[in-house]
Every structure is written in structure tokens, then in C-alpha cells.
Amino acid sequence: MVPGSSKKSEDSSQSKPVTSELTGEDRQLKEDLELLVERLQEADVSLHKPALESLCSIIRSSTSSMTSVPQPLKFLRPHYDILKSSYEKTSEENKSLFADVLSVLAMAFDNKKLETLKFRLLGAQGTSLDFWGHEYVRHLSAEIIEAYLSKDKEDKTSTTLPLESLISLAEEIVPYNMAHNAEAEACDLLMELGQLSLLEKFVQEDQHARVCLYLTSCVNYVPDPEDRNLLHTALQIYKKFGRSLEALRIAIRLNDRNLCTELFNSEKEYTIKLQMCFLLARQQIYLESVEEDENLYEVITNSRLSEDFLYLASDLDVLEPKTPEDIYKTHLETSRPFGSSIDSARQNLASTFVNALVNCAFGQDKLMTVDSVKWLYKNKEDAMLSAAASLGLILLWDVEKGLTQIDKFLYSNDDNVKAGALLACGITSSNIRIECDPARAILSDYVEHKSDKTRIGSILGLGIAYAGSNRDDVVQLLLPGLSPTSSMEIPGLSALALGLICVGTANACVTEALLTILTELETGDVVEPFVHFLGLGLALCYLGRQEEAEIVREAMMIVEPKVFLPASTMVGICAYTGTGNLMKIQKLLQNCGDEEEKEESEVALHRAISVLGIALVAISEDIGTAMALRAFNHLLQYGEECIRRAVPLALGLLCASNPYLPVLDILSKLSHDTDREVAHNSIFALGMVGCGTNNARVALMLRQLASFYYKDPDNLFLTRIAQGLLHLGKGTMGISLYHSDRTQLSHVGTAALLSLVFVMLHAKTTVLSKSHYLLYLVTPAIHPRMLVTFDENLHHLSVPVRVGQAVDVVGQAGKPKTITGFQTYTTPVLLSHGERAELATEDYIPLSPILEGLVILKKNFEPIQ
């Protein structure tokens, strides 16, 4: 031991048992280190440098790969204070190396003096970071972050550490982490220091994919505006390495159409532009700059969608039309008592919807396209509207053929049939943009028609046809419909249509018009459910706009109290949809428990909307979804009647086209609830959760419900609708809110589903009354869940692909497997929720890193051996 050394009693007590258990090799190491410590205390400073170099060599050999505290640090720990004293006495030329040694030794102490960082800054001209190994760099990074955070708190411990020094040291650490497969740690360091803009200059081409994946995955876990900062950084990195398609995905997430246009126009390679058009078409974003090129225009307007879908259907051999009876399978239902009967008109109406949903987009069925007049007149009065409109769903996306078959009903003398035909024109044009604009040409003549039914068909048809387009000419057509009338149905549907068309755009003209009519409402106008569509339409305009919506909520303070609370809540929910914002979720949960002294109907709707909002805000990532499910369980147990009625619909939103087993069990129980509206909504939610999956478990549940409710026309009707949704497009479609491997939120799809569940909150006076045509609001959310591949000339190309469950590879080094439990198929193929596809051949290179939807493949002339 060194003479004059002073150690704490705990150090001396710990050293005795260690000494007694030392091996011969460790005892020798301990003696050598103590000798070097003695040398460093000598007055002759010429002995210091050799001693320091020996210490460095010994310590480095034990810290290059650290799984526990190395022996040299254990043995030197009692001498740390002595070495610090010696540091003050050594010569200037040795101080830099001496400070580096002390910086490493400080790792063995759990204190808040940040001495690893302080001595590193003092020895900045000494050894490089590579010299001490990865564990030292991690420890140093942690102390840099702690020093930076303590500066924000005006902590006295950090007054000697200027910010410039911390950033300078971080700029040394980041390249080291990048070179050693620790990209996530490099990103975390710069994120904590608020210097993420520095990241771009350190990223190499072979690292950019992992870095950007980590940044975009962190977006759901950081508050605004840091989330946008992460996305902008990823965008700049993608642009740096010429990854235009990936940059475009980020621009879409940022909801910046000008940036989308800029990225598209800056791309030089034509085939990449084609693939970008496929992505923009899926998100319903139209760029005027493509109009001069026929191929680009055809792709971005979704004109090929019907052809590509029918190619998939032909390959899967599902073109044969199905009847409602093929779906009901009544021979499998439990035998009913003799003589039981249901209202045949309601049965026919249910069959109309089921037939349309099952044969959706196939262009043929056995009821409407064969002898439409015969089936049409099996329905009565208002049901004829939905029957005529069902033709639009059967002929979905095939505008030319669809309008030809619908045209004959436009000349009907029956207002219901004519209204249904107008609605069918809008439905068949959903998600499609055609140069001659037939939907607008036909529907615009009836927007101010003398017949309310006809106006309803044209207004809702325009909303569905132009959802997400933000077309000013269509907006101007619909604005006059906001004028108050004896019934609020026309203004309400006009507001809803405007919300669908201008979704997520914060359109100033629409906002002003809706705020005006809301402020003019009187107490007597608030009786009908359609009055609340005014608030819904305004909320849809601000989908994803976050803080921009706060100004609108302030402007709504003077609105009729019965409308203000639900409308203001809806605006707040839409503004933060898909953000995972924890503060907003907590506020919505608080709304569910507040005991407000206001009229019961107002508070009930406000609370029901808050429940839906929890699902919409939390839907972006798995942890938020799991927490939302737990919250819904509590709300079901302890919530009031209005809250329990909304929970099934919230579950339907949260797991749309995702038959998650725990959710199915909850909905199955609630579908037998004593509260009729809870049962209504649970049955419909079962259809949403299983939508387009043909899930056998859900099919069995619905058949059992059909038997259970054979005497209840309302519940039986909803059960049939749920069966139609389950078999949507014969199992080839879905209504999921997310696409592109769950990275992109579809604003149009979200608006459509939110509108649909909002209608179901008033099911008794809408869907189960005379407004069943509102079920067609699901149309903009429908999309094939397919993978179709093309060559560079956009000809269909069949290649082998592996399809399996997606694996989270964020932060993993190298090239880890991104799927598990895969099977190999030949394109085109169907992709279920949570599945991911990979190319199983080296002959082609996909232009999109995400194999989903429509993907162009480029010939690989240098396949990997």
C-alpha cells in the first residue's frame, strides 16, 4: 500500500476479502498497479510519463469489452483521490494523458460530480475515444446529457462546463458510435442535446437506413414539436443520399403538400417518379405537375386501381359473384322456432348492403347487375335509395362501366331511386380522379334540387367522390347547402361532405362558413343528430393539424352550449389523431369522469366522443394501443351508460381490419349486453374489427348472434351488416387506418371511419331509421390489401415473395431478418394485418423498400452470388 494513503472505512473493509481471494495473477496485477501509483507520486516528474503509459496499457486491455467492473479499476479505486492530488503536481506535458486516465477511473464511482466528463475535457488533447472502448464512450455520453440537463436547471455542478465544450465532445462521440453500429446511441445523444441537425454530416450511406428508421420510430414517443424535428432530420438524410421515395413518405407524414411537390419535381429517374405516384395515389394526394405525362397521370389518379384489383381477384380465382345467402349460411345457424318471421323489407335492405359489400369492386353480382329493377322494387321507400346506391359499391373504381349502368336510374320518377343513383355516382368515383370529371358534372345539377332526397344523394355523393381532394370548385358547390332549413339534414350532410373533401387541409373558406352557421344556431335547432355533423365537418378539416386547431376552438366559445362541447372535443381529437399525445389522452380520460352540471344529452355526447378520441390519438403505436385497451376495460366496468355505448365503437376504430383476439372476446360479451345500444354498437364493431378478413371466429360469432337475435329486427339487421363487412370484397380488402407497413396514416380513411362511428353513436335515429344510406360512408376507407408487382413498363410481373409476421428491427445492427414464420408465394398476394413481404429473388430490385400495394421492380443485372 502507498504510505500516507487515506481510504474510507468501507473501502478498507471491502479490500480485505478481495485480497484473500485473489489468484496469483490478480495479486501480481494489484502490486504492479500500486507500484505505478507510487511512481506517480514521486517528485521526479520524468517518471510520470512511463507510469501513465503503463497504466493506460493495463486499463485499456481490460476495458475494450466490459461485462463487469474490470480488475484494474477495482484495484485503483482506493487510490483515486491520491491520483487526483498527483495530477495537480505533474508537469503540463503529462497532464493531458493523466486527465484521460483519471477520466476512465472515474467510471468506477457512482457520484454526481461528472468527473469522467470533466477530466475528459481537461485531457482533450490526450488519447482518442477509440483507445478506451465502447463502455467508456457510453458512460461519457450519459454524463454529457446529465451536464446539459443540469444546465437547464441552473445546477451549480455544471457552471464550469460550457455548452460549446459539451457539443464539441458530442461531435467526437457521434462518429465513433456511427462507426461501431451504435447509431441509436448517437441519435439519442444529439436528441438530448437539442443538436439533431448535426446528425446529417456524420451519417454514411450504408448507415442512413438504420438511422432514419430509428428516428422515425422515435416520433411516436416524443412531444410536439420534437416529433417534427425528428422527421425533418430523417428527411434531410434521405435527400442527402438521393432516397426520394423515402423522403416523400416523410413529407406525407408531415402533411406538407408543397414539400411533396418539391421532392417529386426534383426526382430525375422516371421509374422512381412512377413509384412515387403510386404512393401519392394511395394517400389521395394529387400533383398538377403530372398532367403532361400520360403514365404518371394514370397512376396518380388511381385510374388503374380497378384493373389491378381485378387482376388480383382473377389470380386468386374469386371473380364468381356471391349472394347474401352464401354469407349468412343460415343452414348453419341454430334452428329457429316454427313460425318466426322478420320484417321482409328490413331483410331485403340488409341483403342489399351485404350483397354490395361482398361483391365490392368486382363489377358483377347476382342481384343488382343482373336484374337491378327486380331487386330494386323489392325494397320500399327509403330502402330504394340504399338499393340504388349499392350499385356504386359493386362497380367501385370502375367509373366508365359504373356510370353507364347507373345512368338509367337517373331518369327515374321516384326521388329515392334518383337520389340513390346520384349517391352511386359518387361512390363509384371514390378515390378516382378522371380528367372529364363525370361525378361533378352529374352531381352538380342536383345540389340545389327542390327535392331534399335528391339533394342528399348529390351532396353525400360529392363528399365521397372527392374525399381528400380539397377541390375549390366542389367546395363552392356545397357551401350553399349550409344554409339553415326546416330540417338540419341538408346542412349537416353538407358540412360532413365539406369535411371529407377538405380533410386535414384547414381550409379557411370552409372553416369560416362552418363557424358562421354554428354561431347562428339556436336552442331549438339542436334536437336532431344531424346538427352535430356541423362540428364533425369542422373537426375533419383540422385532422392532424395539432396546435393550429386551438385557434378554432377559441373561436367556438360563443357557439350554442349544447353544440360547443361535443364540437370542440371533436376538433381537439382530430387535430391530434395518430400522435400518441399522452396529455391529450389524459384529458380525454378526465372528460369521461368529470361530473359536469350541464344537460344530460350534451355531456353524454361529449363523453362518448372523448372515448372515440382515446382510440384515435393512441392508435399510432403498439404501447399506446395496449394502454388504450386497458383504459377501455376500466371504462366498461366503471363508466356511465353513454361511455359504455361508445367503447365498442372505439375498439372498432382501434383494431379496424385487425381481428385481435382479446378485442373479439370483449365485443362478443358486449353484443349480448342488456343495454340495446351497447349491443348495437358491439355487433357493428365486430364487423369493423373483422372487416375484409373472412375471419372464421368472427363469422361463427355473427352466425350465433343471428340466431340469438332472430326476433329483434334492429340487432339482426346490424348482424347482417357486420357479416357483409367481415366478407368485404370476398376477403380481399380492408379498412385499416394505416398503410405502408403502418407508417402512413390515411387521412381520408380516418375521416371516413370516424364519420361512420359518429353516425353509429346515433344509430337509433340514423342507420336504424331512414338514414341507413350513411353506411356508405365506409367507402373512402376501403382499399385492397394486396401486393401487385410491375416491371418498368407497368406490365404485371409475377415474382416469388416471402410473406410473414413483421419483426421490429429498430436499433439492431447489421441486416437482421425483418419477418418471421414466412411462407413463399408468387405475386399478386394478400397481406393481412401485421404481415410484411420480402422479395424472394435476386433477379429484381424493388423501387420501394416497403413491399405493399403496387410496387415497381427493376431488373437486377448484377445479382448477388
Buried (B, 14 or more C-beta within 10 A) or exposed (E): EEEEBEBEEEEEEBBEEEEEEBEEEBEEBBEBBBEBBBBBBEEEBEBBBEBBEBBBEBBBEBBBEBEEEBBBBBBBBBBBEBBBEBBEEBEEEBBBBBBBBBBBBBBBEEEEEBBBBBBBBBBEEBBEBEBBBBBBBBBBBBBBBBBBEBBEEEEEBBEEBEBEBBBEBBBBBBBBBBBBBBBBBBBBBBBBBEBBEBBBEBBEEEBBBBBBBBBBBBBBBBEEEBBBBBBBBBBBBBBBBBBBBBBBBBBBBBBBBEBBBBBBEEBEEEBBBBBBBBBBBBBBBBBEEBEEBEBBBBBBBBBBBBEBBBBBBEBBEBEEBBBBEBBBEEEEBEEBEEEEEBEEBBBBBBBBBBBBBBBBBBBEBBBBBEEBEEBBEBBBEBBBBBBBBBBBBBBBBBBEBBBEBBEEBBEBEBBBBBBBBBBBBBBBBBBBBBEEBBBBEBBBEBBBBEEBBBBBBBBBBBBBBBBBBBBEEBBEBBBEBBEBEEEBBBBBBBBBBBBBBBBBBBBEEBBEBBBEBBBEBEEEBBEBBBBBBBBBBBBBBBBBBBEEBBEBBEBBEEBBEBBBBBBBBBBBBBBBBBBBBBEBBEBBBEBBEEEEEEEEEBBBBBBBBBBBBBBBBBBBBEEBBEBBBEBBEEBBEEBBEBBBBBBBBBBBBBBBBBBBEEBBEBBBEBBBBEEBBBBBBBBBBBBBBBBBBBBEBBBEBBBBBBBBBBEBBBBBBBBBBBBBBBBBBBBBBBBBBBBBBBBBBBBBBBBBBBBBBBBBBBBEEBBBEEBBBBBBBBBBBBBBBBBBBBBBEBEBBEBEBBBBEBEEBEBBEEEEEBBEEBEEBEBBBBBBBEBBBBBBEEEBBBBBBBBBBBBBBBEEEEEEE
